Amino acid sequence: MTKLIVILGITGTQGSSVASTFLHEPGWTIRGLTRDSSKASAHALAAQGVQMVEGDLNDPASLLAAFAGASAIFAVTDFWAGFRDPANQARAAQAGQTINEYAYNLEVRQGMNVAAAAAAPSTLRTLERFVFSALSDARKWSGGKYTWVYHFDAKARVVQLVGERYPGLAGRMSTLQMGEYVTNWKEVAGLGPRKQSDGSYLLVKPCPGDVPIPMVYTEKDTGSFVKALVQSPAGTNLLGYGSLIGWAEYMRLWTSILKVRGRFEQIPMEGYMAKAPAALAKEIQEAYAYQAEFGWDGGDSSIVHPKDLLVDVPTTSVEEYIRGEDWSSVL
């Protein structure tokens, strides 16, 4: 019997990878949720056989309709979309909040809209697995030391509230904690290696180079993780990555593969992203400090790694990613 997976954010980085995987998975059909079905990316997915429907994380009724008949749901929320929206900047100021606080509250609200629709009796009649893209609770695992890692904590708060409010859904839920996107250097200036005046390359981070970071080729591997979670028992809390290495090792691989000179350097926390807006800089600085002291997952004992699952989980190593990437814009 054919099963249906509903993918939120299907035109985004994580959702598009899930779609790519399940398009090649026998016995599955895909329904993708998008705010604008007229986009070229939505048309491209429809041409491949994906049923595209319009919906909005701020519109619970649209989510309930989209989830009808689903055997599996992949849900992802986006802190940074809310953070970057100029209209939200104005709303945050009017409310007397930082944009970080506002984006946190917005993401939690949107995540709970998704959860409410997924927990509805009409959805639970067919739902077997609810996979939520989460991150660790920095405030909790640091004992309150780090309180500005809002882009982690919002997702963790949704997971907590699902457990408290929707036990029927919680019993069908697994979580995917995605690691550091290896493609982040394309999105934010200064995150990748930069060419120096002597022709060498320098990668700077505000944390020690030997701190293990779960690094993931999101566009390629998210689908593998979600497929594995659909096949595995509910309650699985998976850390999604291809390589668990430090930034010094990353730079060693990068220079070796590309045959250039370069090095890693740890810089003071306050100097990292010093030219960025203060709210963004503080968010990122605290995230690095949290990861350096407590780890990406905060030391959560419930975390499992791809190798721990009883199903095959193909992943892409950092070495494989570097070899396959176009670095011309950096070199």
N, C-alpha and C positions, 0 to 999 in steps of 0.2 A: 504494500500500500504506500502511495506517495505521501511524503510528509512536507509540511510547510515551515520554512524558517523566515521570520520577519527580521529585517536588518535595519536598525536605526542608523542614521548618518551614513547611508550606503554610498554616497558620493565622496565621503571623506577618506582620510588616511586609513583608519582602522576598518570602517565598513566596507570599503571597496575591496580590501583584501579578503574579507569574509565572503563577499559575493563571488569573487574569483574562485575561491575554494569550492563553494557549494554549487557553482555552475557546473563543476566537473564531478560532482558527487552523485552517483546514481540513486534514484529514489527520493530526491529532494526537489522541491520548487521553491522559488524565492519571491518574497514580496519586499520591496524596498520603500522606505519612508523618506520623502524629501519635501522640503518647504516649497520647492519650485520645480514642477515636473516639466517645465518648458526648457530647462537648462540642457545644454548639449550633452553633459555627462549623464543626465537622466535618460535622454533619448538613446544614448549609446548602450546603456544597461537594458533598456526596454527592447532594443534590437537583438539582444542576446537571450531574450526570453524572460527577463525579470519583470514581474508585475509591479509597476511603479505607482504609488499612491501619494497624494499630498497629505501632509500632516505637520503638526507643530508641537514641540515639547511644552509649549505654553497653552495648548488646547487639548485638555484631557479627552474630549469627545472624539477628536480625530485619532487619538492613540487607541482608544477602545475599538473603533471601527477597523483600524489597521491590524489589530491583533486577532481578529476573528479567525478561528480555525487554526491558529498557530500551534505547531508541535514544539517549536523552539523560538526564542527571541534573543537577539543580540542587541543590547542596549549600551549606548555610549553617550555621555554628556560632555560639554565643552566649556570649561572654565574660561579659557582664553578668548573665546568668541565674545562672551559677556564682558570680559575685562577690557577688550580693545574697542568696544562699541562706544563712539563718542556720546551717543544719547544716554548710555548708562553712566558715563562720567558725570554728566549733568545731574542725573537722577541721584547718584551717590552723594554729590555735593549738597543737593537739596535736602537729602535725608540725614545729613550730618555724618555720613559714613565714608570710609576710604573706599576706593574702587575695588580693592581686594575683598573687603567685607561684603560689598554689594554683589560682586561676581560670585562669591561663596554662597550667599543666600539664594541668588538666582539659580545656581547650579543645583543646590539641594532641592529647591522647589520643583525644578524641571525633572530631576531624578525621581522625586516622589510622585509627580504626575504620571511618569512612566510606570512606576511600581503599582500605583492605584489601578491603572488600566490592566496591567498584567495580572493583578490579584483579583480582578473582577470574576465572579462565578462563570460568566460566559467565556472568559479566556481560559480559566483553569480547567474547564471541561476537556480541553484538548492539549493543554500545555504540559510538556514533559520536562523541559529545561529552560531556565531563564539565566542567561549569561550576562553579567553586568561588568563593564570595564571600570575597574576601581583602582585605587592606590592606597597606600598605608596611611594610618592615622598618626600623623607626625606629633600632634599635641599629646595624644595618649601615650605613644611609645616613648616619647622623650620625657614623660612625666611633667608636662607643662613647660618644658624649657623652650621649645620652639612653637610659637603660636602664629607665625606668619607664613606657614606653608599651606596657604588656603587652597591651592589647586590640588593638593593631596587630600586635605581634610574634608573638602566638600564631598568627594566621592566616598570616603570612609563613612561620613555621616549618613549618606543614603543607605549604605549597607547596614549600618546600625539600626536605622529606622525601619527598614524592611523587616528585620528580625523582630522588632518590637511590635509593629502594627499589622504585619501581614504574614502570619505563620504559614498559611497555605502556600504562599509564594516562596517564602524562605526555604521551605522544604524541597523546592524545585530549583533553587538558585545555586549557581557557582560563580566565582569571581575570577576575573583576569586582571592581574596587576602588571601592566605593561612597563617595561624598563625604559631606559634612556633611548630615545629615537636616535639612531645613528645618522639620520638625515637632518637633525636639528640645525646643523651648520648652514643649511640652505635657507633657513627661515629667519635666523637671528644673527646679525653681524657680530663677529667676534667669538662665536662659539667654536669655530674650527681653527685649524692651523693657519697662520698668517705669515706671508713672506716678509723676511727682514732685509735690511739694506745690504747685507753680505751675501744674499742669495739663499740663506738657510730658512728654515721654517720653525715657527715657535707656536706651541699650544700652551695657553695659560688657563689655569683653573684655580679656584680658591680652596682647594682641598688637596691632601697628600696624593701623590700619583699612584700609590699602591692600594688605595681604597677600592675594593671590588665594586664595580658598577655593572648591573645587568643591562647589556646593550642589545638593542633589537632593531632589526630591519622591518619596521612596522608594516610598510606597504606590501611586503612579501609574506611575512610570517604570521600576522594576526589570524588569518584564516585557519592556519594549522592549529593554533592554540584553541580557537573556538570550536573547531571540529572535534578536537580531543576532549574538550569539556562537555560537549554534547554526548560523546560516547562514554564518558566517565561518570561515576556516581555524583549525585548532587552534593553540595557542600565542599567541593574542591576549591581551594584558594591557590590559584596557579600564578607563579611569577613568570612572566613571558619575556624570554630573552634568547639570544643566540650565542653570546659569549659573556662570561662573568669575569671581567678583567678591569685593571686600573687604567687611568689615563696615560701613565708612563708607558705601559705595555701597548696601549693603543697607538701612541706616537711612534714607538719602536717598529710596530708593524707597518704603519703608514709610511715612514721614511724608507724602510727596507723594500716594500713592495713598489713604491714609486721611484726608488733609487735617487733620493734627494737627502740632503743633510737637514737635520732638525732635532728638536729637543722639547721636552715637557718642562714647564716651570710652575711651581706653586707660588701664587701671589697673595698678599694680604686680603682678607675678606672684604674690607671696606674699599679696596681698590678695584674690585671686580665689577664690571658693568657700571663704572662710576659716572659715565656720561648718559646712562639710561635714566628715564624718569624715576623718581625716588620710590614710588610704589612698586614698580617692576623690579628695580634693583634689590629692594629689601626682600621681596618674595623669592627671588632667585638665590640671593645670598643665604637666606635661612634654609632653603632647600638643600644647598650644598653642605651647609654646616650640619644639618640633621643627618644627611646621608653619610658624612664622614664620621660622625660620632655613633650613630645607631644603625646605619645601613639603610639601603633603599626600602626594605620592608620593615624596618624598625625592630628587627629581631622577632617578629611574629612567628610563633612556633607552629602555627597552622599552615604556613606557606609550604607548597610543594613546588618542585622544579620539573621542567619538561621530562627529564630523564627518569623521574619518579613515577610517571604515569604508566599504566599497563597497556597503553595504545601507542602507536607510532606517531611521533610529533616531529616532522621535518622542520629544521630551523636553519638559518643562515648565520654563519660565524662572521665576526668582524673582519677577519682576513678575506673571506669570500666577498663580503660587501665592498671592501676597499678595492679589491681587484676588478670588480664589475662596475664601479662607479665612474662617472665622468668628472674628473677633477680639473678640467681645463680652466674653470673660472678662478681656481685657487692658484694653480701653477702658472 
